Amino acid sequence: MKPTVHDIAAHAGVSLATVDRVLNRRPGVRAVTRDKVEEAVIRLGYVRDTAAANLAKGHHYPLVFVLPRSDNPFFGALRRAVDDVAERGGGERVTVEIVDVPPFDARALATALDAIDPEAVCGVALVAVDAPSVAAAVARLKAMGLKVVTLVSDLAHSTRDHYAGIDNIAAGRTAASLIGRFAGERGGPVQVVMGSLSVRDHRDRLEGFASVLEAEYPALDLLPVIEGLDTAEIVERALGQALAETPGICAVYSLGAGNRGLIDALGGHDAERHIFTIAHELSPVTTKALESGLIDVVLHQDPGHEVRSAVRVLRAKVDGQPIIASQERIRLDIFLRDNLP
């Protein structure tokens, strides 16, 4: 029988992915490992069937998703979407490993990226913390031949291959337009609650929001931003204090997570008039608040679409194929209690 790539992998003591990298002259393989594979090719007398190799291009796609570990319902949904890909990945020749990191921790994220074995993986998707150390770690992965997609939150300066997420500046502008239309005439202070300035999606939402408020709704005054670290207890305490100390707050925009704390603070505040409130991401908590009227609008992104898009893009990039831009565009959904799914 003719020797196969499985025989080469067994003889050289490496993975099939590594054999594939060497045979296709792709980077990301140490010289000593490349020598082992090439020696096995010669010793076994392996002759490559070029037509078959082209037909089976990208026959296996080992991927790593680096995700923040938190009680944020959105990231829980994101993780379940990755698990779904992992469960059905065999039919699509995809294997998936999840690596957990603390949220908003650039050092931990960079360390996790540096620990990825380039010989065992062809693509990486990460929820980015926008920091030089993370951008540098992404650049190192790229230099070793891996394909990299940022997921949900992008990097300002990076060599990543693709971003799978919504247009966050547009999301912030949308929130400001809605608040302006519903609360702009009466005017008053507006409170923004964000997770962290260290992630670009939150900064972009704030930038879009502030630009529209300043340009189009001068009767609305943006208060100092609350940075709640997507933690319900911090959000409840900080927002409750702001509502108590600043009478007449007419609107709240929660552009991150910690929505349980947002709802507890709003529910515990004895307001003379309704506080128009916008939050992000549909969950059992925000759905209930929409139904009760405590929250007016939820802006939502589909975590399943984002994960599936990241996988499709990584596979295409590994194979050197173009992506379908319209298929990978992540839309922003706007939910009121009238159109809840």
C-alpha positions in Angstrom: 0.0 0.0 0.0 1.1 3.5 -0.7 2.2 5.5 2.3 -0.2 8.2 3.5 0.0 11.4 5.4 -1.2 9.4 8.5 1.9 7.2 8.1 4.1 10.3 7.8 2.6 11.8 11.0 3.0 8.5 12.9 6.6 8.1 11.7 7.6 11.7 12.6 5.6 11.8 15.8 3.7 14.9 14.8 0.0 15.9 14.1 -1.7 15.7 10.7 -1.9 19.5 10.8 1.9 19.7 11.0 2.3 17.3 8.1 -0.1 19.4 6.1 1.9 22.6 6.9 5.1 21.0 5.8 3.7 19.5 2.6 2.1 22.8 1.7 5.2 24.9 2.6 3.3 27.0 5.1 5.0 28.8 8.0 4.6 28.0 11.7 6.7 24.8 11.9 9.9 24.7 13.8 13.0 23.7 11.7 13.6 20.5 13.7 10.0 19.4 13.2 10.1 20.2 9.5 13.2 18.1 9.2 11.5 15.1 10.9 8.5 15.3 8.5 10.7 15.6 5.4 12.9 12.7 6.6 9.7 10.6 7.0 8.5 11.5 3.5 11.8 10.3 2.1 12.1 7.2 4.2 8.5 6.1 3.5 8.7 6.9 -0.2 5.7 9.1 0.0 4.6 10.6 -3.4 2.0 13.3 -3.2 -1.1 13.1 -5.4 -1.3 16.8 -6.3 -4.8 16.5 -7.7 -6.1 14.8 -4.6 -4.3 17.2 -2.3 -5.9 20.2 -4.1 -9.3 18.5 -3.8 -8.9 17.9 -0.1 -7.4 21.3 0.6 -7.9 22.4 4.2 -9.0 18.8 5.2 -8.7 19.6 8.9 -9.2 22.9 10.8 -8.1 22.8 14.4 -9.2 26.1 15.9 -8.9 27.9 19.3 -11.4 30.3 20.7 -10.1 32.5 23.5 -13.1 33.7 25.5 -13.6 35.7 28.7 -14.9 33.6 31.6 -17.6 35.6 33.3 -21.3 35.5 34.3 -22.2 37.9 31.5 -25.2 36.2 29.8 -24.0 37.3 26.3 -20.6 35.6 26.8 -22.5 32.5 28.1 -24.5 32.5 24.8 -21.2 33.0 22.9 -19.7 30.0 24.6 -22.7 27.8 23.9 -22.4 28.8 20.2 -18.8 27.7 20.2 -19.8 24.4 21.9 -22.4 23.9 19.2 -19.6 24.3 16.5 -17.4 21.8 18.5 -20.2 19.2 18.6 -21.0 19.3 14.9 -17.5 20.2 13.8 -16.6 16.7 12.7 -18.8 16.9 9.6 -17.1 20.2 8.7 -13.6 18.9 9.6 -13.4 21.5 12.4 -12.1 20.8 15.9 -12.5 23.6 18.5 -10.7 24.2 21.8 -11.9 26.9 24.2 -9.3 28.8 26.3 -10.6 30.8 29.2 -9.2 34.1 30.3 -10.4 36.7 32.9 -12.5 39.6 31.3 -10.7 42.9 30.6 -7.3 41.3 31.4 -4.8 42.2 28.7 -1.9 40.4 30.3 -3.8 37.2 30.7 -5.1 37.4 27.2 -1.6 38.0 25.7 -0.2 35.1 27.8 -3.0 32.8 26.5 -2.3 33.7 22.9 1.5 33.1 23.4 0.8 29.7 24.8 -1.0 28.5 21.6 1.0 25.8 19.8 1.3 26.9 16.1 1.9 23.3 15.1 -1.4 22.1 16.4 -3.7 25.0 15.4 -4.4 26.7 12.1 -6.7 29.5 13.4 -7.5 31.6 16.5 -10.6 33.6 17.4 -10.4 36.0 20.4 -12.5 38.5 22.2 -9.9 41.3 22.2 -8.7 43.6 24.9 -7.4 46.6 23.0 -3.8 46.7 24.4 -0.4 46.8 22.8 0.5 43.5 24.4 -2.5 41.8 22.9 -1.8 43.3 19.4 1.8 42.1 19.7 0.7 38.6 20.6 -1.6 38.5 17.6 1.2 39.7 15.4 3.4 36.8 16.7 0.6 34.3 15.9 0.3 35.7 12.4 4.1 35.6 11.9 3.9 31.8 12.6 1.3 31.3 9.9 -1.9 31.3 12.0 -5.1 33.0 10.9 -6.6 35.3 13.5 -10.2 36.7 13.8 -11.2 39.1 16.5 -14.7 38.4 17.9 -17.2 40.9 19.4 -14.5 43.4 20.2 -11.7 44.5 17.8 -8.2 45.8 18.1 -7.3 49.3 17.1 -4.0 48.4 15.5 -3.6 44.8 14.6 -2.6 42.4 11.8 -5.7 40.3 12.4 -7.4 38.8 9.4 -11.0 39.7 10.1 -13.4 41.2 12.7 -16.6 39.3 13.4 -18.9 41.7 15.2 -21.3 44.6 14.9 -20.4 48.2 13.9 -20.1 49.5 17.5 -19.9 53.2 16.5 -23.2 52.7 14.7 -24.6 51.0 17.7 -23.7 54.0 19.9 -25.1 56.4 17.3 -28.3 54.4 17.2 -28.7 54.6 21.0 -28.2 58.3 21.0 -30.7 58.9 18.2 -33.4 56.8 20.0 -32.8 58.7 23.3 -32.8 62.0 21.4 -36.1 61.2 19.7 -37.8 60.0 22.9 -36.2 62.2 25.6 -34.5 65.0 23.7 -37.4 67.6 23.8 -37.7 67.6 27.6 -33.9 67.6 28.0 -31.8 66.8 31.0 -28.8 64.7 32.2 -28.0 61.4 30.4 -26.1 58.7 32.2 -23.9 56.2 30.4 -22.8 52.9 32.0 -20.0 51.0 30.3 -17.9 48.0 31.1 -14.4 49.1 30.5 -12.4 51.6 28.5 -9.9 48.8 27.7 -12.2 47.2 25.1 -12.7 48.8 21.8 -16.4 47.8 21.4 -17.3 49.8 24.5 -15.1 52.8 23.5 -16.6 52.8 20.0 -20.2 52.7 21.3 -19.4 55.6 23.7 -17.8 57.6 20.8 -20.8 57.1 18.5 -23.2 58.0 21.3 -21.4 61.1 22.4 -21.0 62.4 18.9 -24.7 62.3 18.1 -25.8 63.7 21.4 -23.4 66.7 21.1 -24.2 67.4 17.5 -28.0 66.9 17.4 -29.4 67.1 20.9 -27.9 70.0 22.8 -30.6 69.8 25.5 -29.2 66.5 26.7 -26.2 66.7 29.0 -23.8 63.7 29.1 -22.8 63.0 32.7 -19.4 61.5 33.7 -19.4 57.8 32.5 -19.8 55.0 35.0 -17.3 52.2 34.4 -19.0 49.1 35.8 -16.6 46.3 34.7 -19.8 44.4 33.5 -20.4 43.5 37.1 -24.0 43.7 38.4 -23.0 44.7 41.9 -20.7 47.6 40.8 -23.3 48.8 38.2 -26.1 48.8 40.8 -24.1 50.7 43.4 -22.7 53.3 41.0 -25.9 53.9 39.0 -28.0 54.0 42.2 -25.6 56.7 43.6 -25.8 58.7 40.3 -29.6 58.6 40.3 -29.7 59.8 43.9 -27.2 62.6 43.5 -28.3 63.9 40.1 -32.1 64.7 40.1 -33.8 64.7 36.8 -31.7 62.1 34.9 -33.9 61.6 31.8 -32.1 58.7 30.1 -29.7 55.9 30.8 -27.6 54.0 28.2 -26.0 50.8 29.4 -23.6 49.9 26.6 -21.9 47.0 28.4 -23.2 44.2 30.6 -24.1 44.0 34.3 -27.8 44.5 33.4 -29.1 42.8 36.5 -27.5 45.7 38.4 -28.9 48.2 36.0 -32.4 46.9 36.5 -32.1 46.7 40.3 -30.9 50.3 40.4 -33.7 51.6 38.2 -36.3 49.5 40.0 -35.1 50.9 43.4 -35.2 54.5 42.3 -38.3 56.6 43.0 -38.4 58.7 39.9 -41.0 61.4 39.2 -41.0 60.5 35.6 -39.9 57.6 33.5 -36.2 57.2 32.8 -35.8 56.2 29.1 -33.3 53.3 29.2 -31.4 51.4 26.5 -29.3 48.3 27.2 -27.4 45.8 25.1 -28.0 42.1 24.4 -31.2 40.3 24.7 -31.3 37.8 27.7 -33.9 36.5 30.2 -33.1 39.5 32.4 -33.4 42.2 29.7 -36.4 40.5 28.2 -38.3 40.6 31.5 -37.3 44.3 31.9 -38.6 45.1 28.4 -41.9 43.4 29.1 -42.3 45.3 32.4 -41.4 48.7 30.8 -38.3 49.2 33.0 -36.1 49.1 29.9 -37.3 50.6 26.6 -34.9 49.3 24.0 -32.4 46.5 23.7 -29.7 46.6 21.0 -28.7 43.0 20.2 -26.0 41.1 18.3 -26.4 37.4 17.4 -23.5 35.5 19.1 -24.3 32.4 17.0 -23.8 34.3 13.8 -20.6 35.8 15.1 -19.1 32.4 16.0 -20.2 30.7 12.8 -18.8 33.7 10.8 -15.5 33.4 12.6 -15.3 29.7 11.7 -16.2 30.3 8.1 -13.6 33.1 7.8 -10.8 31.1 9.4 -11.4 28.2 7.1 -11.5 30.5 4.1 -8.3 32.2 5.1 -6.5 28.9 5.8 -7.5 27.8 2.3 -6.6 31.1 0.7 -10.2 31.6 -0.4 -12.2 34.8 -0.5 -14.9 35.5 2.0 -18.5 36.5 1.2 -18.8 40.0 2.8 -22.6 40.1 2.9 -22.7 36.7 4.6 -20.2 37.8 7.3 -21.8 41.2 8.0 -23.2 41.0 11.6 -26.4 43.0 11.9 -27.6 45.1 14.9 -31.1 44.1 16.0 -33.3 46.6 17.8 -35.9 45.1 20.2 -38.8 46.7 21.9 -41.3 44.8 24.0 -43.6 44.8 20.9 -41.2 42.7 18.7 -39.6 40.3 21.2 -38.8 36.9 19.6 
